[in-house]
């Protein structure tokens, strides 16, 4: 008989790649000095710099002459001798300041009402921040312009400037819809075997839906991830609205792994059925043990039943009544039954409702083949938060490929047989300070007794009567107590192979660096 100490906690953290914060960066420095010899990429860049300097120093200017070889700018105040001239360089596109005449002798203009701050000038100044944050408010832009240039511009001028900057950076929203067929052709050309399709209205030929699932993502899911798919929808922003439907899972290191996503006109039974049909076609094979988890969105449950009739459907319990949380977190039927009896005493109606649910909501009823004990749809919420900045863009870089690339570089330095997330979990359960008495019956079987619990463990069968080991694929605290008494412990032999580093590297990150420069349209 042995005694064991441990201190395990809940281990449900999802790994999502970091996103940089947005910062306002003015296009000029405070000095903004123009001098003879200053060089600019083209004539427009020169004009923009002169206008910025004029706004910063409270002067009004006008373009005296502008052609392919020269630009001459003078002061707009009659009698002021100030002027600047730039000429075309030998490279055929750059412009260099060749002459600056005199200094301003005029009284200047009211900075706050300076008419030099045109819509196009403002759009150019805010281009960088709009690229990083397309949803920046006109108020935030106004505050930055006032702090940088002392300008106080009308709300509508700033709003129009932001829209112009968006169109320049991402293309106009309307034009992007025209490129859908071309986009699909190019993506399929460079991602052979992927499933990418779109749908238009049969009468008006207006865009309705666009579905994307890359072959490398599907292969990584089938061969390297646990087969629990979180499905959810989030609303897109700006002109045409719509929703972004997504299917995500977790890789062996608990990292967010995107399988497929789609843009649709709304969240409905029809749009979810269309999404599920395309997801089934993307998988291109019958996955014997497959589970979905959702927040019970409108029409989703019916769509899963129709398209994936044999799949397990879990409901995210974080969105259900909090008093049934303990029942939802029961890993075995005995504990679940006791909790259900307690619920019945409190509310027979709630008991009846839970008993009638067609989807799985308690861990005790989850499939033992999925090796994922999650009963919350955090993966979908993590995805929605991750793409928050992209929801307003008509065109975004393919963030999925960028994510895979980052993870492949990081994983190259890992040396253990298990992914770091599981390594940390094992360190945690073997150092906790919980007291257990171990009564060993054979070399592989024992009874583990705690203060308020007693469980049977069979380390050869990877079994514990608490249920956690069978459902999650990871040793529970009771089995860890017994394993800790054996000699020459090889922890990876007690862990499901979904958590092996070689499976993670060879399947989850497969071909991740190919097509890193591809772009994918997400419609506002």
N, C-alpha and C positions, 0 to 999 in steps of 0.2 A: 504494500500500500504506500502510495506516494502523496505528497502534498505539493500543490502548485499555486503560484501567484501570477495573476495577469490583470490587464486593465483595458480591455477592448472598448472601442466606441464605434459609433456609426461611421461607415466609410463610403460615402456617396458623392464625393467631390468630383465634378466634371471638369476636365482640362480644356480650356478654350484659349486660342492664341490671343496675345495682347493686341490692343489697338491704340495707336498714338492719339494724344489729345490734340484738339484743334487750337491753333494760335493765330492771332491776327498778325500778319507781317506786312508792313507798308512797303510800297514798291521803291521808295527812295529813302536815303538817309537824311538826317536832320539838316546837314549842311547843304546837300543837293547842289553842289557847286558845278557849274558848267564852265569849262575853260577851253582854250584853244588846244586842240589835239584830242579832245574827248571823242571817242568812237562809239557808234551805235550800230546795231544789227541791220537796220534799214531806216528809211525816212520816217516811218510811223513811230518807231521807237524814239527817234530824235524829237519829234513833235510832242510825244507824250512826256518826255523828260522836261522839255521847255515849259509845257503847260503846268506840270507838277511844281516846277520851281516858281512859276508865276503865282500859283495859288498859295504856295508856302510863304512867299514874300509879299503877298498882297498887291500884285500888279496885274493889269489887264494887257493881253497881247493879241496880235492878229497875224495871220499868215500873209505876208506880202507877196511871196512867190513860191511856187512849189511845182517842180517837174521832175523828170527822171534823173537829172544830174545835180540839182541844187534845191535847197529849202532856205528861204529867208523869212525870219520872224522879226517883227518890230513891236514897239510899245503902242498900245491902242490910244494912249493919251496924246492929244495933239500938241506938238512942240517938244515932246520928249525924244532925245536923240538915240535912245538905246535900241540896238538891233543885234541880231546874231545870225550868222550864215554857216550852213554846213553843206559840204559837197560830196558827191559820189566818189568812193575810193576805187583803186585799181581792181579790186576783187569783183566789182560789178554789182555789189548789193549793200555794202557797208557805207555809212555816212560819217564824216569826220567834221568836227567844228573847225572852221578855217579862220573865222574872224568874229570878234565881239567888239562892238563899237560903244564906247562911253559907258556911263552908268545911268541909272534911272534918275531923272530930275523931276518926275511927276509926284503928286501927293499919294499915289496908290489908290486902292479901292477898299471898300468894306469887305473884310475877309469873309464874314458869315454869308454875305450875299453875292460872292464872286461868281459871275456868270461863266467863268472859265471852267467851272466844275460841271461839264456836260455829262450826259448819261453814258456816253461811250468812255469818257475819261474815268468816271467812277467804276464802270464795269471792269476796265483794265486794272485799276488799283486793287480791286477786291478779288481778282481772278484766283489767286493762290488759296485764299481762305474758302472760296466757293468750291474749289476743287476738293478740299478736305472736308468741308461741311456744307453741302448743298442746301441744307435747311436753316442756315444762319438767318436770323430775323432781321428785317430792315432796321429795327431799333438798335440791335447790336452793331450793325454796319454804321449807322448814324453816330453811335457813341465813339466808334473807332476813328471815323473821319473827323469828328470834332476834336478828339484828343490829338490826332496826328497833324491835321491841317487847320484846325479852328473853324471848320465848316459847319453850317447848320442848314441842311438841305431839306426840301419838302419830302414827305414820306413817299409819295408816288414816284418821284424821281429815283429815290433809292431802290424802291421795289422794281421799277423798270430796269435799273442797272443790274440788279441781282439776276433778273430773268435773262437779260442779255448775256451776262457772264456765264450762266448755266448753258445757254445755247451754244456759246463759243466753246466751252469746255467739253460738253457732252453731246452736242448736237441737239436740234430742236426735238421735242417729244413727238410731234406729228411726223417728222421726217423719219424717225427711228422705226416706226411701224412699217414703213415702206421697205425697210431692209430685212424684214423677218425672213423671207424666202432665201435671200442671199446669205444671211447669217447661218441658217440651218444647213445650207449646202456647204459652206466653208467649215463649219464645226464637224460635220459628218466626214468631210474630206480628210480632215486632220485627226479624227478620232474614229477610225474604222471600227465598226461593231457597236458603237454607242447608239442610244435611242433618243433622238431629238425630233420633236414634232410640234406642229402648231395647228390651231383651229380658227377658222373665220366664220362669221355669220353667213348662213346659206343664202340669205336674201340680199343683204347690203354689202356683203364681202368685208365687213368691218372686223378688225382683229378681236378675238375673244380669249384665246389661251395659248400658252407656250410652255412646253415640257422639255426638261433637260436631264438626262442621266448618262454619264460617261462610262464607257466600258471599264476603264481602270477602277472607277469607284465601285461598280457592281462586283468586279472580281475581288477587290479588297474586302468587300462586305461578305461575300459568299465564303471565301477561303480564310479570312483572317479576323472576322468580328463575330461577336455573339449575336444571334439572330433575333434580337428585340429591336423593333423599329418604332421610334417615336414620330408621330405625325401631328402636324399642327398647321395653323394658318395665322398670318399676321397681315395687317392692313398696310398697303402701299400708300404713298402720299402724293400730293400735288395734283396735277391737272386731271388725269383720267382715273385716279384712285385704283381700285382693284385689290386683290389679295395675293400674297406669296404663300403657296402651299409647299410644304417641305417634308422630306422623309430623312431622318437621321438615326444613327446608332452610336454605340460606344466601341472604340477599339480596345485592345487588350490592356492598354495603359490608361483606360478611362478617358481617353481623348474624344472630343466631339468628331464624328465622322459623317459627312453628308453623302447620302446615297443618290437622292434626286430632289429636284425642286421644280416648281411650275408657277407661272403667272396666270391668274384667272380673273374673270370679271367680278366674281363674288364667291362667297363660301356657301355652297348649297349641296344638296344630294347629287345633283347632276355633275357639278364640278368635281366633287370627291370621287364619284364613280369613274369619271374620265381620268382623273389622276391615278386611281388604283389600277385601272385597266392598263395604262401606260407603264406603271411600276411593274405590274405582272409581266408585261412584254419585255421590259428591261431585264428582269431577272432571268428570263429565257430558260428556266429550269424549275422543276418542282422541288422546293425546299421542304423537306419532310417536317422539320420542327421550326416553325416560324411564329413569332408573336408580335403584336402591335400594342402600343400604349398611347392613349390620347386623353384629352380633356372632355370627351364626349361632344365634339363639335357637331353642328347641325348637319345631319345627313351622313356623317362619317361612319357611324356604327353600321348603318344599313349597307353602305358601300363596301366595307370590309367583309361583311357576311356574304355579300353577293359575289365579290371578285376573289376573295380568299376564304372560302367556306370552312376550310380545315385549320385555319390559323387561330391561335389564341388571341383574345382581345382583352387587354387590361385597361382599367380605368385609372386615371391619375388621382390617387386618394388625397392629395394635398388640396384638391378642389372640392372634396366631399366634407361631410360633417365631421368636425374635429373629434367628437366623442367616440367615433368608431376607429380612431387611428390605431389603437392598440390591437384591435381585431385585424386590421389590415396588415399589421406588422408581425402577425403570428406566422411562424415558419412550419408549424405542424398542425394537423387537424384536431388533435386533442386540445391544444391551447385555443385554437379558433372556436371550437365548440363551447368552451368555458366562457370566452368573451361574448359569444353570441347569446348565451344564456343571460349574462349580465345586461346586455343591450335589451333583451326581451323584457326584463323586469322594469327597465327605465321607459321603454317605448316599444310596444308591440308593432306599431306602424313602421318604425325604422327597421325593425327585425324583418318584417314582411318585405319591405322594399329591398333590403340587401339580399335576401334569399331569392328574390325574383330576378335579380340582375343577370343578364345573359353574359356579360363580360366578367373577366376575372378581376377581383379587387383585393383579395387577400393573398399574401405570399404563400400561405399553406396550400393553395390550389394551383400555384404556378407550375408549368412544365419543368421537369428535372433536366431536360435536354438543352434548354436555352442557355443555362449557366449565367443568368442575370437576375438578381433579386429586386430590381427597381420596381417600385409601385408609384413613382412620381414621374411626370413627363418633363423633367428638368432639361433633358437633352434638346427638346424642341424649344424650350424657353431660352436656353443658352444660344441656340442658333438664331432665334429672333433678335436677341440682344446683340449678337455678333454682327448681323447684317443691318443693324439699325441705320448706320450712315449711308448704306447703299439703297435704302428704300426709295429715295427721291431721285436717284440717278437713272437716266434712260440707258446709260452704258456704264458698266463697271468692269474692272479687271476680274478675271476669274479667281476669286479668293480661295476656292477649294484647292486649286493647284498650288497656290502660294503657300497654303497651310501645309500641304503634304511635303513640299520642298523644305520648309523650315524643320518639320519633324524628322525628315530623313537625315538632315545634317546633324541635328541634336542626337538622334539615336545611334549615330556612328560611334559616339564616345561611350556608350553603355557597354559594360563588360559582364554583367550577371546573366544567368540563364533566364531570369524572369524580368518583366518590365518593371521600371522603378516604382510605379504605383503599388504593385503587389509586394515588392521588396519592403516598402515602407509599411504596408499593412502587416506583414509578418513580423517586422521589428516591433510593431505596436502590440500585437497580441501576445508576444513572448516576453514583454516587459511590464505588462499590466499587473496591478497589485490586487488581484481577486483570489481569494483562498478556495482551493479545491482539494478534495480527497479522491485519490485514484485507486480503485480496486481492480487490479488486472486479473483476468481469467485465462487468457491465452496470450500468445506473443502479439496478436493483432487486435484483441478485444479487451475492453475494460468498461467499468462503470465509473462515471465521473459525478461526484456529489459536491454541490455547493450549499450555501446557506439556505436558499429557497428553491433549489432545483436538483434534479438527478437525471442523468442521461446515459444512454448506451452508445458506445463509440466502437467502430470497427475501422481501423486505419487502412486495412487492406482493401476493403470495399468502398473506402472514402464515404463513410456513413456516420451520421450522428442523429440521434432521435430528436434533436432540436430542429432539424431540417435545413439549417443554414448551409451546410457543406454541400448537400445534394443540389440545392437550388442555385447557389452562387458559383460553385466550382472552386471555392476557397475554403481552407480549413477554418472551422469555427473555433471559438475560444476553448471549448471542451476538448475537441480533438487535439488542439495545440498543446493543451496540458498533458495529454497522454503522449503525444509525439515527443515532447520535451524530455521524457524519461528514457527514450530509446538512445542507442549509440549510433554514431556516424549519421547524423540527421541530414538528409537531402531534401530540403523543403520543396524543390520543384517537382518531386515525385508525388507530392500530395496536392498539387495544384492542377486544375484543368489546363489543357494545352493551349487554350485561347489566350492565356496569359504568358506564353513562352515568347522570349525575345525574337527567336528565329521566325516564328509565325507572324509576329507583328511586322518585322522588317521585310520579310519575303512577300507578304500579301497585302498588308494594310498600306504600305508605302510603295507598292509596285508601280514602276514607271512614272513616279511622281514628278520627275523633272521634265518629262516630255510635255510639250505644248504649254509651257509656263507663261508664254506671252499671249496665249489666246484670250480673247475677250468674249464676254457673254452679255447679252442685252437683258436688262431688267427694266420693265416699263413702269413709269410712274403712274 
